[in-house]
Amino acid sequence: MTTRNHTRSRNRAAGGPPGPAAYAGPLDSVGGLVQAAYSCRRLRGGYDDLCLRLRRGSDNAQADFGFAPIGLLDKDAISTWLNGADGFVVAWYDQSGNGRTMEQSTAGNQPLLELSGALPLLAFDGSNDGLQYDAGSGNAAFSSATAWLTTVINTPAGDNDYRRIGSVVKDGTNDYDDAGSFNLSFNGANRQLLAQRDAATGCDLWQVDVPYVAAARFEAVNLYATVNGLDGMGNTQAGTFAPRWIAIAKPGGNSFSHLQGLIGEWILFSDLPDSGDRAALTADQVAYWDVPTVAP
């Protein structure tokens, strides 16, 4: 049975003293068209719904959780409900308004919710953890010749696999060598962030085991991998995205490796925000998620 522990953050009282100032989310002042938005914080002031559905490891009970008034995932309500057990993510709710909830029904493939730090994060084990949205066979979630995926992630140094941070995949299983799909990956051995469509373009990481803003941007016919707002080498690409699947870690059936690391935020745009809005959102992510501002 699923229960709902949803903390509403709006003051709905009629009369009486004024409530707290209205919450403003980082997407409230950003242009472009958001196709999917997932975070352990509220991304829009007008979003007053759920954040996560969790499965309790001790008895497999499930419950939905929203946000505390400060805009962060309601850690207190979650800790009380877990009562010392681990919590695993069954669903990460979409804050874009498009209803594209990321889900994982297989218990052994559900990422762990990490609550030990100041900010909650989803921990992917590098073996089989993953979340995905499926628009259904023959359907596309959207169609666009441009895209920007921006994420907040913490990855360790590791092997030479291309571990998927995000995949946007048309009706098939490949998220590479295909003009209708793309992926954002991390190579731990080379310490590289890679964006890939028909061909890959990369950006070197100067630190691992710390949070950073990892992004892939398709602008006109150019593809960039970006770390903390700094573009790596560009690569000419072409085509139109028409994805059936939107996936974190990797889509089902894909032959590449699952992500090992922590994710706090994952936002996908089709129509691009302008350069000023992109810079402002990246700066907000850097500040909020305590990303070290170390130059390469």
C-alpha positions as MATLAB code, in Angstrom:
seq = 'MTTRNHTRSRNRAAGGPPGPAAYAGPLDSVGGLVQAAYSCRRLRGGYDDLCLRLRRGSDNAQADFGFAPIGLLDKDAISTWLNGADGFVVAWYDQSGNGRTMEQSTAGNQPLLELSGALPLLAFDGSNDGLQYDAGSGNAAFSSATAWLTTVINTPAGDNDYRRIGSVVKDGTNDYDDAGSFNLSFNGANRQLLAQRDAATGCDLWQVDVPYVAAARFEAVNLYATVNGLDGMGNTQAGTFAPRWIAIAKPGGNSFSHLQGLIGEWILFSDLPDSGDRAALTADQVAYWDVPTVAP';
ca = [
       0.000    0.000    0.000;
       1.284    3.456   -0.904;
       0.767    6.348    1.489;
       1.187   10.044    0.815;
       3.308   12.200    3.135;
       3.055   15.396    1.148;
       4.152   18.598    2.860;
       2.447   21.545    1.173;
       4.508   24.714    1.223;
       1.843   27.306    0.460;
       0.090   29.274    3.187;
      -3.619   28.776    2.432;
      -5.104   30.422    5.507;
      -7.739   33.080    4.915;
      -7.013   36.116    7.087;
      -4.626   36.232   10.009;
      -1.002   37.337    9.849;
       0.783   37.110    6.493;
       2.573   33.870    5.710;
       6.190   33.502    4.659;
       7.418   35.022    1.427;
       6.484   33.037   -1.656;
       9.036   30.416   -2.646;
      10.900   31.162   -5.893;
      12.431   28.229   -7.740;
      15.461   28.346  -10.047;
      13.337   27.608  -13.145;
      10.932   30.489  -12.507;
      13.173   32.980  -14.316;
      14.678   30.713  -16.991;
      13.463   30.739  -20.582;
      13.389   27.803  -22.970;
      11.039   24.837  -22.916;
      11.508   22.362  -20.060;
      10.613   18.818  -21.103;
      11.425   17.010  -17.849;
      12.722   18.225  -14.477;
      13.753   16.156  -11.463;
      15.354   17.401   -8.276;
      15.548   16.923   -4.521;
      14.503   20.583   -4.252;
      11.520   22.473   -5.658;
      12.441   23.891   -9.055;
       9.394   26.136   -9.539;
       7.540   28.310   -7.076;
       4.241   27.123   -8.558;
       5.045   23.428   -8.157;
       3.242   22.152   -5.072;
       3.289   18.414   -5.565;
       5.421   15.366   -4.844;
       9.163   14.769   -5.130;
       9.790   11.041   -4.598;
       8.095    7.730   -3.991;
      10.204    5.550   -1.699;
      10.294    1.875   -0.788;
      11.304    1.090    2.789;
      13.947   -1.614    2.889;
      12.749   -3.169    6.147;
       9.260   -4.163    4.945;
       8.949   -2.974    1.288;
       6.186   -0.508    2.181;
       5.975    2.492   -0.158;
       5.167    6.153    0.461;
       5.221    9.450   -1.443;
       7.051   12.511   -0.124;
       7.001   16.172   -1.043;
       8.919   19.256    0.030;
       9.420   21.140    3.267;
       8.538   24.872    3.256;
      12.179   25.782    2.537;
      11.888   23.968   -0.786;
      14.080   20.951    0.021;
      12.852   17.363    0.039;
      11.167   16.735    3.408;
      14.031   14.846    5.068;
      12.400   14.884    8.523;
       9.216   13.180    7.321;
      11.281   10.629    5.398;
      13.588    9.866    8.334;
      10.600    9.356   10.630;
       8.935    7.000    8.150;
      12.120    5.026    7.454;
      12.791    4.591   11.185;
      16.396    3.580   10.577;
      15.790    1.525    7.405;
      17.149    2.311    3.962;
      14.921    4.093    1.454;
      14.968    3.197   -2.241;
      13.588    5.389   -5.030;
      10.606    3.881   -6.859;
       9.658    7.114   -8.648;
      11.134   10.593   -9.152;
       8.318   12.970  -10.005;
       8.597   15.377  -12.928;
       8.362   19.069  -11.975;
       8.049   20.290  -15.596;
       4.268   19.906  -15.658;
       4.489   17.234  -18.374;
       3.914   14.288  -16.059;
       7.039   12.389  -17.135;
       7.738   10.572  -13.892;
      10.922    8.501  -13.831;
      10.202    5.047  -12.395;
      11.851    1.771  -11.452;
       9.578   -1.141  -10.541;
      12.335   -3.731   -9.941;
      13.394   -3.492   -6.291;
      16.995   -4.544   -6.947;
      17.420   -1.783   -9.540;
      16.147    1.101   -7.413;
      18.700    3.748   -6.392;
      19.241    4.430   -2.708;
      18.175    7.771   -1.240;
      21.267    9.114    0.523;
      20.302   11.278    3.518;
      23.571   11.451    5.454;
      24.744   14.779    3.984;
      23.295   18.267    4.199;
      21.414   17.747    0.923;
      19.594   14.548   -0.131;
      20.937   12.701   -3.184;
      20.079    9.614   -5.232;
      22.873    7.019   -5.136;
      23.294    4.776   -8.206;
      25.350    1.635   -7.623;
      27.049    1.234  -11.029;
      25.632   -2.260  -11.428;
      21.939   -2.157  -12.287;
      20.312    0.937  -10.741;
      18.329    3.157  -13.086;
      15.185    5.250  -13.562;
      13.310    5.925  -16.782;
      10.219    7.438  -18.354;
       8.660    5.579  -21.295;
       6.276    7.411  -23.639;
       5.192    4.053  -25.095;
       5.918    2.128  -28.268;
       5.640    4.296  -31.373;
       5.375    7.509  -29.350;
       7.759   10.409  -28.808;
       7.841   12.532  -25.654;
       8.763   15.561  -27.784;
      10.479   16.511  -31.043;
      13.247   19.097  -31.280;
      16.455   19.889  -33.159;
      17.995   21.444  -30.014;
      18.388   20.228  -26.431;
      20.117   21.037  -23.143;
      20.489   18.480  -20.358;
      21.905   19.908  -17.144;
      22.553   17.728  -14.091;
      24.193   17.919  -10.677;
      26.266   14.813  -10.060;
      29.141   13.388   -8.006;
      31.112   10.583   -9.679;
      34.179    8.647   -8.470;
      37.314    7.840  -10.390;
      36.759    4.426  -11.892;
      36.900    2.161  -14.909;
      37.024    2.799  -18.634;
      33.296    2.247  -19.225;
      31.041    5.018  -20.499;
      28.627    5.184  -17.592;
      25.339    6.855  -18.459;
      24.307    9.981  -16.546;
      21.380   10.501  -18.890;
      19.940    9.068  -22.093;
      17.310   10.514  -24.422;
      16.381    7.644  -26.710;
      14.026    7.243  -29.680;
      11.949    4.072  -30.175;
      14.858    1.626  -30.040;
      17.609    0.851  -27.537;
      20.636    2.809  -28.781;
      21.354    6.241  -27.333;
      24.338    6.747  -29.661;
      25.072    6.514  -33.415;
      21.538    7.722  -33.930;
      20.395   11.212  -34.898;
      17.174   10.796  -32.883;
      18.931   10.116  -29.557;
      21.780   11.342  -27.343;
      23.483   10.546  -24.069;
      25.625   12.176  -21.384;
      28.270    9.822  -19.948;
      31.193    9.718  -17.537;
      34.449    7.819  -18.097;
      36.138    7.291  -14.731;
      39.486    6.060  -16.009;
      40.007    9.082  -18.247;
      38.101   11.497  -15.993;
      36.051   12.694  -18.927;
      32.489   13.879  -19.347;
      31.162   12.877  -22.774;
      28.146   13.991  -24.795;
      27.318   11.692  -27.680;
      24.892   11.562  -30.565;
      26.307   10.411  -33.922;
      29.792   11.084  -32.519;
      31.152   11.991  -29.099;
      32.571   15.230  -27.759;
      34.297   15.437  -24.397;
      35.264   17.658  -21.515;
      37.988   16.803  -18.973;
      37.134   16.777  -15.265;
      39.684   18.359  -12.943;
      38.112   16.785   -9.835;
      36.183   13.646   -8.953;
      34.349   12.617   -5.786;
      32.920   16.132   -5.522;
      29.669   17.545   -6.931;
      29.764   19.228  -10.345;
      27.313   20.471  -12.948;
      27.474   18.134  -15.946;
      25.645   19.170  -19.099;
      25.160   18.330  -22.769;
      24.009   21.033  -25.187;
      22.882   20.770  -28.805;
      22.817   24.244  -30.319;
      22.038   24.508  -34.042;
      24.303   21.727  -35.375;
      26.928   21.865  -32.617;
      27.233   19.487  -29.663;
      29.046   20.405  -26.437;
      29.861   18.654  -23.180;
      30.020   21.179  -20.342;
      31.364   21.098  -16.767;
      30.286   23.880  -14.379;
      29.333   26.027  -17.381;
      32.638   25.614  -19.231;
      32.331   24.081  -22.702;
      34.632   21.325  -23.859;
      35.528   20.794  -27.476;
      32.535   21.085  -29.809;
      31.457   18.550  -32.418;
      29.232   19.061  -35.446;
      25.956   17.084  -35.264;
      22.612   17.183  -37.062;
      19.112   15.723  -36.766;
      15.956   15.951  -34.687;
      15.348   14.349  -31.303;
      12.146   12.341  -30.974;
      12.650   10.293  -27.810;
      10.455    7.508  -26.502;
      12.623    7.053  -23.391;
      14.127    9.586  -21.010;
      16.465    7.744  -18.647;
      18.809    8.327  -15.733;
      21.734    5.866  -15.520;
      20.830    4.074  -18.774;
      17.764    2.955  -20.728;
      16.638   -0.656  -20.639;
      18.306   -2.805  -23.279;
      21.250   -0.453  -23.820;
      24.610   -2.227  -23.846;
      26.582    0.449  -22.001;
      27.191    0.613  -18.255;
      25.043    1.977  -15.487;
      26.110    5.078  -13.632;
      28.006    4.847  -10.369;
      27.556    8.084   -8.479;
      25.192   10.541   -6.815;
      22.598   12.728   -8.551;
      20.708   15.643   -6.999;
      19.172   17.290  -10.049;
      18.425   16.399  -13.703;
      16.724   18.904  -16.057;
      16.049   18.508  -19.781;
      15.173   21.388  -22.121;
      14.238   21.195  -25.806;
      14.061   24.855  -26.922;
      17.218   26.347  -25.434;
      17.297   29.078  -22.815;
      19.511   31.922  -23.963;
      23.148   32.006  -22.870;
      22.415   34.363  -19.964;
      19.670   32.116  -18.579;
      21.863   29.033  -18.964;
      24.669   30.767  -17.088;
      22.268   31.896  -14.359;
      20.836   28.399  -13.837;
      24.322   26.853  -13.790;
      25.463   29.443  -11.231;
      22.414   28.651   -9.097;
      23.192   24.917   -9.272;
      26.830   25.541   -8.336;
      25.808   27.634   -5.323;
      22.931   25.480   -4.101;
      24.669   22.111   -4.400;
      27.970   23.411   -2.981;
      29.984   22.713   -6.130;
      33.703   23.563   -5.669;
      34.607   26.492   -7.895;
      38.059   25.304   -8.881;
      39.421   26.278  -12.265;
      40.838   23.523  -14.513;
];
